[in-house]
Amino acid sequence: MAHTKSGAKAKQKTPRPGKRLGIKKNQNQSVAPGNIIIRQRGSQFHPGKGTKMGKDYTIFAVATGAVNFLKRQGKKLVEVVS
């Protein structure tokens, strides 16, 4: 009689796909309104001029122009400059 529970097969999880997070548009790339710039969990990057943040912390463009990354007061900002 076994004195320990079976370990291996019962505890293995099936492989799950990644969520495709990260930076989608880099510095100086052109964007149109509605284009996703960053997909993230939490606010590692904050929206600046010409961008907004969605409810899942996605930063997207609301203006046409080029993407610019900068740091201001210790925060990483993303903006769209025309």
Secondary structure, 3 states (H helix, E strand, C coil): CCCCCCCHHHHCCCCCCCCCCEECCCCCCEECCCCEEEECCCCCEEECCCEEECCCCCEEECCCEEEEEEEECCEEEEEEEC
